[in-house]
Amino acid sequence: MSYIATISSKGQITLPKPVRDLLAVEAGDKIEMEIEQKTGKVKLERALTLKERFKKLHLSFSPEIRANIQKYKGMTINEIKEDYAKTPEWHKEMEEKYGKV
């Protein structure tokens, strides 16, 4: 499908309703634009919200990392450091970095 939009003096365009419906966007939503350098074609997508981006990133983590995120949720950085210092991984890192104590 092809649609025509007019550029205002401020450089703004109004997306035709069928385009807004296809992208599932409404007033206030953000649009991500990708420009193909060779052809100048512009690809539009609804931009993910911060919450959606975090969820997507979170789901890409291994189950082990996701478990750690849940474990440390709500803890201060000092509490996390203290807890991590009790793990075999921490002791191995220190041994590799400073030698066996």
N, CA, C and O atoms as a GROMACS GRO file, in nm:
protein
  404
    1MET      N    1   0.083  -0.118   0.000
    1MET     CA    2   0.000   0.000   0.000
    1MET      C    3   0.087   0.124   0.000
    1MET      O    4   0.200   0.123   0.049
    2SER      N    5   0.034   0.227  -0.054
    2SER     CA    6   0.108   0.353  -0.064
    2SER      C    7   0.018   0.466  -0.017
    2SER      O    8  -0.099   0.472  -0.053
    3TYR      N    9   0.074   0.558   0.063
    3TYR     CA   10   0.000   0.672   0.114
    3TYR      C   11   0.084   0.798   0.095
    3TYR      O   12   0.206   0.792   0.090
    4ILE      N   13   0.017   0.911   0.084
    4ILE     CA   14   0.085   1.038   0.070
    4ILE      C   15   0.053   1.124   0.191
    4ILE      O   16  -0.061   1.132   0.235
    5ALA      N   17   0.159   1.188   0.244
    5ALA     CA   18   0.142   1.280   0.356
    5ALA      C   19   0.213   1.410   0.320
    5ALA      O   20   0.313   1.410   0.249
    6THR      N   21   0.160   1.521   0.368
    6THR     CA   22   0.217   1.652   0.341
    6THR      C   23   0.306   1.695   0.457
    6THR      O   24   0.269   1.677   0.573
    7ILE      N   25   0.421   1.752   0.425
    7ILE     CA   26   0.512   1.801   0.528
    7ILE      C   27   0.474   1.944   0.562
    7ILE      O   28   0.460   2.029   0.473
    8SER      N   29   0.455   1.971   0.691
    8SER     CA   30   0.419   2.106   0.736
    8SER      C   31   0.544   2.196   0.738
    8SER      O   32   0.655   2.149   0.716
    9SER      N   33   0.524   2.323   0.763
    9SER     CA   34   0.636   2.417   0.770
    9SER      C   35   0.730   2.384   0.885
    9SER      O   36   0.846   2.427   0.884
   10LYS      N   37   0.682   2.308   0.982
   10LYS     CA   38   0.766   2.266   1.095
   10LYS      C   39   0.834   2.131   1.068
   10LYS      O   40   0.902   2.077   1.155
   11GLY      N   41   0.816   2.077   0.948
   11GLY     CA   42   0.877   1.949   0.914
   11GLY      C   43   0.798   1.830   0.966
   11GLY      O   44   0.851   1.719   0.970
   12GLN      N   45   0.674   1.851   1.005
   12GLN     CA   46   0.592   1.744   1.061
   12GLN      C   47   0.500   1.685   0.954
   12GLN      O   48   0.461   1.752   0.859
   13ILE      N   49   0.468   1.558   0.973
   13ILE     CA   50   0.368   1.494   0.887
   13ILE      C   51   0.263   1.429   0.976
   13ILE      O   52   0.290   1.397   1.092
   14THR      N   53   0.146   1.412   0.921
   14THR     CA   54   0.041   1.338   0.990
   14THR      C   55   0.034   1.201   0.924
   14THR      O   56   0.015   1.190   0.803
   15LEU      N   57   0.050   1.096   1.005
   15LEU     CA   58   0.040   0.962   0.949
   15LEU      C   59  -0.106   0.932   0.919
   15LEU      O   60  -0.192   0.951   1.005
   16PRO      N   61  -0.136   0.885   0.799
   16PRO     CA   62  -0.274   0.849   0.767
   16PRO      C   63  -0.325   0.741   0.863
   16PRO      O   64  -0.248   0.658   0.911
   17LYS      N   65  -0.455   0.743   0.891
   17LYS     CA   66  -0.514   0.649   0.986
   17LYS      C   67  -0.479   0.502   0.957
   17LYS      O   68  -0.445   0.429   1.050
   18PRO      N   69  -0.486   0.457   0.832
   18PRO     CA   70  -0.450   0.316   0.807
   18PRO      C   71  -0.306   0.283   0.849
   18PRO      O   72  -0.279   0.172   0.894
   19VAL      N   73  -0.215   0.380   0.835
   19VAL     CA   74  -0.076   0.360   0.876
   19VAL      C   75  -0.067   0.353   1.028
   19VAL      O   76   0.000   0.265   1.083
   20ARG      N   77  -0.136   0.446   1.097
   20ARG     CA   78  -0.138   0.444   1.245
   20ARG      C   79  -0.196   0.312   1.296
   20ARG      O   80  -0.146   0.254   1.392
   21ASP      N   81  -0.302   0.267   1.231
   21ASP     CA   82  -0.365   0.140   1.272
   21ASP      C   83  -0.269   0.023   1.252
   21ASP      O   84  -0.258  -0.064   1.338
   22LEU      N   85  -0.202   0.021   1.137
   22LEU     CA   86  -0.108  -0.087   1.107
   22LEU      C   87   0.007  -0.091   1.208
   22LEU      O   88   0.050  -0.198   1.249
   23LEU      N   89   0.056   0.028   1.248
   23LEU     CA   90   0.166   0.037   1.344
   23LEU      C   91   0.118   0.026   1.488
   23LEU      O   92   0.200   0.014   1.580
   24ALA      N   93  -0.012   0.030   1.508
   24ALA     CA   94  -0.073   0.025   1.642
   24ALA      C   95  -0.021   0.140   1.729
   24ALA      O   96   0.022   0.119   1.842
   25VAL      N   97  -0.026   0.262   1.672
   25VAL     CA   98   0.019   0.380   1.746
   25VAL      C   99  -0.096   0.478   1.762
   25VAL      O  100  -0.192   0.479   1.685
   26GLU      N  101  -0.081   0.560   1.864
   26GLU     CA  102  -0.178   0.667   1.887
   26GLU      C  103  -0.104   0.791   1.934
   26GLU      O  104   0.019   0.788   1.948
   27ALA      N  105  -0.176   0.898   1.957
   27ALA     CA  106  -0.114   1.025   1.996
   27ALA      C  107  -0.022   1.006   2.116
   27ALA      O  108  -0.060   0.943   2.214
   28GLY      N  109   0.099   1.059   2.106
   28GLY     CA  110   0.196   1.050   2.216
   28GLY      C  111   0.293   0.934   2.202
   28GLY      O  112   0.399   0.935   2.266
   29ASP      N  113   0.259   0.832   2.121
   29ASP     CA  114   0.351   0.720   2.101
   29ASP      C  115   0.471   0.764   2.020
   29ASP      O  116   0.467   0.866   1.950
   30LYS      N  117   0.578   0.689   2.030
   30LYS     CA  118   0.701   0.719   1.956
   30LYS      C  119   0.712   0.624   1.836
   30LYS      O  120   0.669   0.508   1.842
   31ILE      N  121   0.770   0.677   1.728
   31ILE     CA  122   0.791   0.600   1.606
   31ILE      C  123   0.942   0.590   1.584
   31ILE      O  124   1.015   0.688   1.596
   32GLU      N  125   0.987   0.470   1.552
   32GLU     CA  126   1.127   0.450   1.517
   32GLU      C  127   1.138   0.447   1.365
   32GLU      O  128   1.062   0.377   1.298
   33MET      N  129   1.232   0.524   1.310
   33MET     CA  130   1.250   0.532   1.166
   33MET      C  131   1.387   0.479   1.127
   33MET      O  132   1.488   0.513   1.189
   34GLU      N  133   1.390   0.396   1.027
   34GLU     CA  134   1.516   0.342   0.975
   34GLU      C  135   1.523   0.379   0.827
   34GLU      O  136   1.431   0.349   0.751
   35ILE      N  137   1.631   0.445   0.788
   35ILE     CA  138   1.645   0.489   0.650
   35ILE      C  139   1.745   0.401   0.578
   35ILE      O  140   1.858   0.384   0.623
   36GLU      N  141   1.702   0.346   0.465
   36GLU     CA  142   1.790   0.265   0.381
   36GLU      C  143   1.874   0.362   0.297
   36GLU      O  144   1.820   0.435   0.213
   37GLN      N  145   2.005   0.362   0.320
   37GLN     CA  146   2.093   0.462   0.258
   37GLN      C  147   2.089   0.462   0.105
   37GLN      O  148   2.085   0.568   0.043
   38LYS      N  149   2.090   0.345   0.045
   38LYS     CA  150   2.098   0.338  -0.101
   38LYS      C  151   1.972   0.389  -0.169
   38LYS      O  152   1.979   0.460  -0.270
   39THR      N  153   1.856   0.353  -0.114
   39THR     CA  154   1.730   0.387  -0.182
   39THR      C  155   1.658   0.506  -0.119
   39THR      O  156   1.572   0.566  -0.183
   40GLY      N  157   1.693   0.540   0.004
   40GLY     CA  158   1.624   0.649   0.073
   40GLY      C  159   1.490   0.607   0.130
   40GLY      O  160   1.415   0.690   0.182
   41LYS      N  161   1.458   0.478   0.120
   41LYS     CA  162   1.331   0.429   0.175
   41LYS      C  163   1.336   0.436   0.328
   41LYS      O  164   1.439   0.411   0.390
   42VAL      N  165   1.223   0.471   0.385
   42VAL     CA  166   1.212   0.484   0.529
   42VAL      C  167   1.122   0.374   0.582
   42VAL      O  168   1.011   0.353   0.533
   43LYS      N  169   1.171   0.305   0.682
   43LYS     CA  170   1.093   0.199   0.747
   43LYS      C  171   1.045   0.255   0.881
   43LYS      O  172   1.125   0.306   0.959
   44LEU      N  173   0.915   0.246   0.907
   44LEU     CA  174   0.857   0.294   1.031
   44LEU      C  175   0.814   0.178   1.119
   44LEU      O  176   0.757   0.080   1.072
   45GLU      N  177   0.843   0.190   1.247
   45GLU     CA  178   0.796   0.092   1.346
   45GLU      C  179   0.759   0.167   1.473
   45GLU      O  180   0.815   0.272   1.503
   46ARG      N  181   0.664   0.111   1.546
   46ARG     CA  182   0.633   0.168   1.676
   46ARG      C  183   0.753   0.145   1.766
   46ARG      O  184   0.800   0.031   1.778
   47ALA      N  185   0.803   0.250   1.828
   47ALA     CA  186   0.918   0.236   1.917
   47ALA      C  187   0.874   0.167   2.046
   47ALA      O  188   0.764   0.193   2.096
   48LEU      N  189   0.958   0.081   2.097
   48LEU     CA  190   0.927   0.012   2.222
   48LEU      C  191   0.938   0.109   2.338
   48LEU      O  192   1.023   0.198   2.340
   49THR      N  193   0.850   0.092   2.435
   49THR     CA  194   0.861   0.171   2.557
   49THR      C  195   0.980   0.120   2.636
   49THR      O  196   1.033   0.012   2.608
   50LEU      N  197   1.022   0.197   2.735
   50LEU     CA  198   1.134   0.155   2.820
   50LEU      C  199   1.102   0.021   2.886
   50LEU      O  200   1.190  -0.065   2.895
   51LYS      N  201   0.981   0.004   2.932
   51LYS     CA  202   0.940  -0.121   2.997
   51LYS      C  203   0.947  -0.238   2.898
   51LYS      O  204   0.993  -0.346   2.934
   52GLU      N  205   0.902  -0.215   2.774
   52GLU     CA  206   0.908  -0.321   2.672
   52GLU      C  207   1.052  -0.355   2.635
   52GLU      O  208   1.085  -0.472   2.614
   53ARG      N  209   1.138  -0.252   2.628
   53ARG     CA  210   1.280  -0.276   2.597
   53ARG      C  211   1.346  -0.359   2.708
   53ARG      O  212   1.421  -0.452   2.680
   54PHE      N  213   1.316  -0.323   2.834
   54PHE     CA  214   1.374  -0.397   2.945
   54PHE      C  215   1.327  -0.542   2.943
   54PHE      O  216   1.406  -0.634   2.965
   55LYS      N  217   1.198  -0.562   2.917
   55LYS     CA  218   1.144  -0.698   2.914
   55LYS      C  219   1.211  -0.780   2.802
   55LYS      O  220   1.247  -0.896   2.823
   56LYS      N  221   1.228  -0.718   2.686
   56LYS     CA  222   1.294  -0.786   2.574
   56LYS      C  223   1.439  -0.821   2.610
   56LYS      O  224   1.485  -0.932   2.583
   57LEU      N  225   1.509  -0.727   2.670
   57LEU     CA  226   1.646  -0.749   2.714
   57LEU      C  227   1.651  -0.859   2.820
   57LEU      O  228   1.734  -0.949   2.814
   58HIS      N  229   1.561  -0.850   2.917
   58HIS     CA  230   1.555  -0.946   3.027
   58HIS      C  231   1.534  -1.088   2.973
   58HIS      O  232   1.596  -1.183   3.021
   59LEU      N  233   1.445  -1.102   2.874
   59LEU     CA  234   1.417  -1.234   2.817
   59LEU      C  235   1.534  -1.289   2.738
   59LEU      O  236   1.544  -1.410   2.717
   60SER      N  237   1.626  -1.200   2.694
   60SER     CA  238   1.742  -1.248   2.619
   60SER      C  239   1.851  -1.302   2.711
   60SER      O  240   1.945  -1.367   2.665
   61PHE      N  241   1.840  -1.275   2.842
   61PHE     CA  242   1.939  -1.324   2.938
   61PHE      C  243   1.921  -1.474   2.960
   61PHE      O  244   1.813  -1.530   2.939
   62SER      N  245   2.029  -1.537   3.002
   62SER     CA  246   2.021  -1.679   3.035
   62SER      C  247   1.935  -1.695   3.161
   62SER      O  248   1.918  -1.600   3.237
   63PRO      N  249   1.881  -1.814   3.183
   63PRO     CA  250   1.802  -1.838   3.305
   63PRO      C  251   1.882  -1.806   3.432
   63PRO      O  252   1.825  -1.760   3.531
   64GLU      N  253   2.012  -1.831   3.427
   64GLU     CA  254   2.098  -1.805   3.543
   64GLU      C  255   2.103  -1.655   3.576
   64GLU      O  256   2.092  -1.616   3.692
   65ILE      N  257   2.118  -1.574   3.473
   65ILE     CA  258   2.123  -1.429   3.493
   65ILE      C  259   1.987  -1.378   3.539
   65ILE      O  260   1.979  -1.293   3.628
   66ARG      N  261   1.878  -1.429   3.479
   66ARG     CA  262   1.744  -1.387   3.521
   66ARG      C  263   1.721  -1.421   3.668
   66ARG      O  264   1.659  -1.343   3.740
   67ALA      N  265   1.770  -1.535   3.712
   67ALA     CA  266   1.755  -1.574   3.853
   67ALA      C  267   1.832  -1.477   3.943
   67ALA      O  268   1.782  -1.440   4.049
   68ASN      N  269   1.951  -1.436   3.900
   68ASN     CA  270   2.029  -1.340   3.979
   68ASN      C  271   1.959  -1.205   3.987
   68ASN      O  272   1.962  -1.139   4.092
   69ILE      N  273   1.897  -1.163   3.877
   69ILE     CA  274   1.824  -1.036   3.878
   69ILE      C  275   1.713  -1.043   3.984
   69ILE      O  276   1.694  -0.948   4.060
   70GLN      N  277   1.641  -1.153   3.986
   70GLN     CA  278   1.535  -1.168   4.086
   70GLN      C  279   1.592  -1.174   4.227
   70GLN      O  280   1.535  -1.116   4.320
   71LYS      N  281   1.703  -1.242   4.241
   71LYS     CA  282   1.766  -1.257   4.373
   71LYS      C  283   1.808  -1.122   4.430
   71LYS      O  284   1.789  -1.096   4.548
   72TYR      N  285   1.865  -1.037   4.345
   72TYR     CA  286   1.920  -0.910   4.392
   72TYR      C  287   1.820  -0.794   4.386
   72TYR      O  288   1.853  -0.682   4.426
   73LYS      N  289   1.702  -0.819   4.337
   73LYS     CA  290   1.601  -0.714   4.326
   73LYS      C  291   1.572  -0.654   4.463
   73LYS      O  292   1.543  -0.727   4.558
   74GLY      N  293   1.579  -0.524   4.473
   74GLY     CA  294   1.547  -0.457   4.599
   74GLY      C  295   1.664  -0.444   4.695
   74GLY      O  296   1.651  -0.383   4.800
   75MET      N  297   1.780  -0.501   4.659
   75MET     CA  298   1.897  -0.493   4.747
   75MET      C  299   1.980  -0.370   4.710
   75MET      O  300   1.977  -0.325   4.596
   76THR      N  301   2.053  -0.317   4.806
   76THR     CA  302   2.145  -0.207   4.778
   76THR      C  303   2.270  -0.263   4.713
   76THR      O  304   2.294  -0.384   4.718
   77ILE      N  305   2.350  -0.176   4.653
   77ILE     CA  306   2.473  -0.222   4.589
   77ILE      C  307   2.568  -0.286   4.690
   77ILE      O  308   2.636  -0.383   4.658
   78ASN      N  309   2.573  -0.232   4.812
   78ASN     CA  310   2.660  -0.292   4.914
   78ASN      C  311   2.612  -0.430   4.956
   78ASN      O  312   2.693  -0.520   4.980
   79GLU      N  313   2.481  -0.448   4.964
   79GLU     CA  314   2.427  -0.581   4.997
   79GLU      C  315   2.458  -0.682   4.887
   79GLU      O  316   2.490  -0.797   4.914
   80ILE      N  317   2.450  -0.636   4.763
   80ILE     CA  318   2.483  -0.724   4.650
   80ILE      C  319   2.631  -0.762   4.653
   80ILE      O  320   2.665  -0.879   4.635
   81LYS      N  321   2.718  -0.664   4.678
   81LYS     CA  322   2.862  -0.691   4.687
   81LYS      C  323   2.893  -0.791   4.798
   81LYS      O  324   2.970  -0.885   4.778
   82GLU      N  325   2.831  -0.770   4.915
   82GLU     CA  326   2.854  -0.862   5.027
   82GLU      C  327   2.808  -1.003   4.993
   82GLU      O  328   2.877  -1.100   5.024
   83ASP      N  329   2.691  -1.014   4.929
   83ASP     CA  330   2.639  -1.145   4.893
   83ASP      C  331   2.728  -1.212   4.789
   83ASP      O  332   2.757  -1.331   4.799
   84TYR      N  333   2.772  -1.134   4.688
   84TYR     CA  334   2.857  -1.189   4.582
   84TYR      C  335   2.992  -1.234   4.636
   84TYR      O  336   3.048  -1.332   4.588
   85ALA      N  337   3.043  -1.163   4.735
   85ALA     CA  338   3.174  -1.197   4.792
   85ALA      C  339   3.173  -1.334   4.860
   85ALA      O  340   3.279  -1.388   4.891
   86LYS      N  341   3.057  -1.390   4.883
   86LYS     CA  342   3.044  -1.522   4.946
   86LYS      C  343   3.045  -1.634   4.842
   86LYS      O  344   3.048  -1.752   4.879
   87THR      N  345   3.043  -1.600   4.713
   87THR     CA  346   3.031  -1.702   4.609
   87THR      C  347   3.166  -1.756   4.564
   87THR      O  348   3.267  -1.686   4.574
   88PRO      N  349   3.169  -1.881   4.516
   88PRO     CA  350   3.292  -1.939   4.462
   88PRO      C  351   3.346  -1.859   4.342
   88PRO      O  352   3.467  -1.852   4.322
   89GLU      N  353   3.254  -1.800   4.263
   89GLU     CA  354   3.297  -1.722   4.147
   89GLU      C  355   3.382  -1.603   4.190
   89GLU      O  356   3.484  -1.573   4.127
   90TRP      N  357   3.341  -1.536   4.296
   90TRP     CA  358   3.415  -1.420   4.346
   90TRP      C  359   3.554  -1.463   4.390
   90TRP      O  360   3.653  -1.397   4.357
   91HIS      N  361   3.562  -1.573   4.465
   91HIS     CA  362   3.691  -1.621   4.513
   91HIS      C  363   3.782  -1.659   4.397
   91HIS      O  364   3.903  -1.635   4.402
   92LYS      N  365   3.725  -1.719   4.292
   92LYS     CA  366   3.803  -1.756   4.174
   92LYS      C  367   3.856  -1.630   4.104
   92LYS      O  368   3.972  -1.625   4.064
   93GLU      N  369   3.769  -1.528   4.089
   93GLU     CA  370   3.812  -1.402   4.027
   93GLU      C  371   3.926  -1.338   4.105
   93GLU      O  372   4.023  -1.290   4.045
   94MET      N  373   3.916  -1.337   4.236
   94MET     CA  374   4.019  -1.276   4.320
   94MET      C  375   4.150  -1.354   4.310
   94MET      O  376   4.259  -1.296   4.308
   95GLU      N  377   4.138  -1.486   4.304
   95GLU     CA  378   4.257  -1.570   4.292
   95GLU      C  379   4.328  -1.546   4.159
   95GLU      O  380   4.451  -1.537   4.154
   96GLU      N  381   4.249  -1.533   4.051
   96GLU     CA  382   4.306  -1.508   3.919
   96GLU      C  383   4.369  -1.369   3.913
   96GLU      O  384   4.472  -1.349   3.849
   97LYS      N  385   4.307  -1.274   3.980
   97LYS     CA  386   4.353  -1.136   3.976
   97LYS      C  387   4.475  -1.113   4.067
   97LYS      O  388   4.570  -1.045   4.028
   98TYR      N  389   4.472  -1.169   4.189
   98TYR     CA  390   4.574  -1.139   4.289
   98TYR      C  391   4.660  -1.259   4.327
   98TYR      O  392   4.755  -1.244   4.403
   99GLY      N  393   4.628  -1.376   4.277
   99GLY     CA  394   4.702  -1.496   4.314
   99GLY      C  395   4.640  -1.563   4.437
   99GLY      O  396   4.557  -1.505   4.507
  100LYS      N  397   4.682  -1.685   4.458
  100LYS     CA  398   4.626  -1.762   4.570
  100LYS      C  399   4.674  -1.703   4.704
  100LYS      O  400   4.792  -1.672   4.722
  101VAL      N  401   4.579  -1.688   4.795
  101VAL     CA  402   4.610  -1.630   4.926
  101VAL      C  403   4.628  -1.739   5.027
  101VAL      O  404   4.656  -1.710   5.144
   0.00000   0.00000   0.00000
